[in-house]
């Protein structure tokens, strides 16, 4: 089991997911719904999604190590199931954010000419934004549910 300062890594890494998950999800929702914010949110949103995906994978791996050394109660097993969903959601969210940025963020089209055609397609841009908003809402929801089940497994009695 990986330890950081004598504590299981999962206990420390989970804080990154708890912060970056809802923040990235909220960023995707605001980016999708408030067009004037896009030029300010594009790069931070991309960075948050890029950080969230590996952070969720590392946190899940550390959680699996912790579970294998400490055993699993029903509450821990429920938390592990929620964590598995969040792990997949974070990776899918990253790719949806990339798609949304590719379809809507104009400065990318000037740097990557192949995106110009994608950005001229109104249906593609709308579909990317709708997917991005829905994915953002799901990441927020799943972060909260996973965090709640984890805290319940420790503190819930």
C-alpha positions as CSV (number, residue, x, y, z in Angstrom):
1,X,0.0,0.0,0.0
2,X,1.3,3.4,-0.9
3,X,1.8,5.7,2.1
4,X,2.2,9.5,2.1
5,X,3.5,10.8,5.4
6,X,2.4,7.6,7.1
7,X,-1.2,7.9,5.8
8,X,-2.7,5.7,3.0
9,X,-2.5,7.6,-0.3
10,X,-6.2,7.3,-0.9
11,X,-7.0,9.5,2.1
12,X,-4.9,12.3,0.8
13,X,-5.6,12.0,-3.0
14,X,-9.4,11.9,-2.5
15,X,-9.2,15.6,-1.6
16,X,-8.1,16.4,-5.1
17,X,-11.0,14.6,-6.6
18,X,-13.4,16.2,-4.2
19,X,-12.2,19.6,-5.2
20,X,-11.4,19.2,-8.9
21,X,-14.5,17.1,-9.7
22,X,-17.2,19.6,-8.8
23,X,-15.1,22.5,-9.9
24,X,-14.5,21.0,-13.4
25,X,-18.2,20.0,-13.6
26,X,-19.3,23.5,-12.7
27,X,-16.8,25.0,-15.2
28,X,-18.3,22.8,-18.0
29,X,-21.8,23.9,-17.1
30,X,-20.9,27.6,-17.0
31,X,-18.8,27.3,-20.2
32,X,-21.7,25.6,-22.0
33,X,-24.5,27.9,-20.8
34,X,-22.8,31.3,-20.7
35,X,-21.2,32.0,-24.0
36,X,-19.5,35.3,-22.9
37,X,-17.4,33.3,-20.3
38,X,-16.0,30.9,-22.9
39,X,-12.8,32.8,-23.7
40,X,-12.0,33.0,-20.0
41,X,-13.0,29.5,-19.0
42,X,-11.7,27.4,-21.9
43,X,-8.1,27.0,-20.7
44,X,-9.0,26.5,-17.0
45,X,-11.7,24.0,-17.9
46,X,-9.3,22.1,-20.1
47,X,-6.7,22.0,-17.3
48,X,-9.2,21.0,-14.7
49,X,-10.5,18.1,-16.8
50,X,-6.9,17.1,-17.6
51,X,-6.1,17.0,-13.9
52,X,-9.3,15.3,-12.8
53,X,-9.0,12.2,-15.0
54,X,-5.6,10.9,-13.8
55,X,-6.4,12.1,-10.3
56,X,-9.5,10.0,-10.2
57,X,-7.6,7.0,-11.6
58,X,-4.8,7.3,-9.0
59,X,-7.3,7.8,-6.2
60,X,-9.3,4.7,-7.2
61,X,-6.1,2.6,-7.4
62,X,-5.0,3.8,-4.0
63,X,-8.5,3.1,-2.7
64,X,-8.4,-0.4,-4.1
65,X,-5.0,-0.9,-2.3
66,X,-6.5,0.4,0.9
67,X,-9.5,-1.9,0.6
68,X,-7.4,-5.0,0.0
69,X,-5.3,-4.3,3.1
70,X,-8.2,-3.3,5.4
71,X,-11.0,-5.4,4.2
72,X,-14.4,-4.3,3.0
73,X,-17.6,-3.6,4.9
74,X,-20.8,-3.1,3.0
75,X,-20.3,0.7,3.2
76,X,-16.8,0.4,1.8
77,X,-18.0,-1.9,-1.0
78,X,-20.8,0.7,-1.9
79,X,-18.1,3.5,-1.9
80,X,-15.9,1.4,-4.2
81,X,-18.8,0.9,-6.6
82,X,-19.4,4.7,-6.7
83,X,-15.7,5.3,-7.1
84,X,-15.6,3.0,-10.1
85,X,-18.4,5.0,-11.7
86,X,-16.6,8.3,-10.9
87,X,-13.3,7.0,-12.3
88,X,-15.0,6.2,-15.7
89,X,-17.0,9.4,-15.6
90,X,-13.8,11.5,-15.1
91,X,-12.1,10.0,-18.1
92,X,-15.2,10.3,-20.3
93,X,-15.7,13.9,-19.0
94,X,-12.2,14.8,-20.2
95,X,-12.9,13.6,-23.7
96,X,-16.2,15.4,-23.8
97,X,-14.5,18.6,-22.6
98,X,-11.9,18.2,-25.4
99,X,-14.8,17.8,-27.9
100,X,-16.7,20.8,-26.5
101,X,-13.6,23.0,-26.6
102,X,-12.7,21.8,-30.1
103,X,-16.3,22.6,-31.4
104,X,-16.7,26.0,-29.7
105,X,-13.4,27.7,-28.7
106,X,-12.5,29.8,-31.7
107,X,-8.8,30.3,-30.9
108,X,-8.3,26.6,-31.3
109,X,-9.5,26.7,-34.9
110,X,-6.9,29.3,-35.7
111,X,-4.2,27.0,-34.3
112,X,-5.6,23.8,-35.7
113,X,-7.2,24.4,-39.1
114,X,-9.0,21.0,-39.1
115,X,-11.2,22.3,-36.4
116,X,-12.5,25.2,-38.5
117,X,-15.0,22.9,-40.2
118,X,-16.2,21.5,-36.9
119,X,-16.7,24.9,-35.5
120,X,-18.7,26.1,-38.6
121,X,-21.1,23.2,-38.0
122,X,-23.8,24.6,-35.7
123,X,-25.4,21.2,-34.9
124,X,-22.0,19.8,-33.9
125,X,-21.3,22.8,-31.6
126,X,-24.7,22.5,-30.0
127,X,-24.4,18.8,-29.5
128,X,-20.9,19.2,-28.0
129,X,-22.2,21.9,-25.6
130,X,-25.2,19.8,-24.5
131,X,-22.9,16.8,-23.9
132,X,-20.5,19.0,-22.0
133,X,-23.2,20.5,-19.8
134,X,-24.7,17.0,-19.1
135,X,-21.3,15.5,-18.4
136,X,-20.5,18.4,-16.1
137,X,-23.7,17.9,-14.1
138,X,-23.0,14.2,-13.9
139,X,-19.4,14.7,-12.6
140,X,-20.7,17.1,-9.9
141,X,-23.4,14.6,-8.9
142,X,-21.1,11.6,-8.9
143,X,-18.4,13.4,-7.0
144,X,-20.8,14.3,-4.3
145,X,-22.4,10.8,-4.1
146,X,-18.9,9.1,-4.1
147,X,-17.6,11.5,-1.4
148,X,-20.7,11.0,0.7
149,X,-20.5,7.2,0.5
150,X,-16.8,7.4,1.4
151,X,-17.3,9.6,4.4
152,X,-20.2,7.4,5.5
153,X,-18.0,4.4,5.3
154,X,-15.6,6.0,7.7
155,X,-17.8,8.1,9.9
156,X,-21.3,6.7,9.4
157,X,-21.2,4.1,12.2
